[in-house]
Amino acid sequence: MKRMKKFLVAFLVLSFMLPTLASCNNAEQAETTTEAEAEQEGGQSAANEAVEGAYPLELWTFQELHVDFYVDMADKWNEKYPDKPIELTVSQQTSSAMHTKMLVALTSGEGGPDISDIEVGHFANFIKPDDVLLLPLNDVIEPEKDNVVMSRQEMYSDEQGNIYGIDFHVGMTVSYYNMDIMNEAGVDPNSIETWEDYANVGKTVLEATGKPMTIVETGDLFLPQCMLLEKNVQYVTDAGEPNIATSDHADVLAFIRSMN
């Protein structure tokens, strides 16, 4: 079987990722996504401020908000390391289009980006045991392990301990309150300390205003996952086995339904 070329495709923090890119980039083979192509696929394309002699890099993302972030970080990189300037082109596409296009490009060995956001649900497609399409980043992560949340980086590893992604998004669950209906109901959200408090306040608000205080996104797992994490429970065990059919999970789902 022909050995497929591996690309550096990773979740990155530019401040310590970019020194490793030069040896992995293949500018001649890279098929740059033009702005018109990106728009056709439901996205956009942007680049940082041009600097003479800058090294060209291409980054793909499925998140529109990341485009300006990466461009800004590339400019900051050039300010901090004027002797190693980069020219970063960031192309944003829809999640489905980007992941499909990237998988095809990396499997064929040409046309892929130098760096890419990979949504966690798609990550396993790129590190199959007989066809790993990403480069390990252990030598980049190890010196920074005290400065990053290692449990997030280890999410993107294999059984051999190779880490293929750098995740800079820790993620935090927050609640925003509509103070108009809270004030109308005479409720102070600062009094909410538990989920039981939250549910009771929601009933008070609904009775007083006729408006629900919250909605539950039934098409995703964010709310039950948040509640399970507070119980120190995950969807998988430490051994990587499914951990769905549990009393903790049942209690959480029953509680969410009770808020209806």
Summary of the structure (lengths in Angstrom):
residues: 260
radius of gyration: 22.4
end to end distance: 55.6
largest distance: 69.4
contacts: 690
relative contact order: 0.12
helix: 42%
strand: 12%
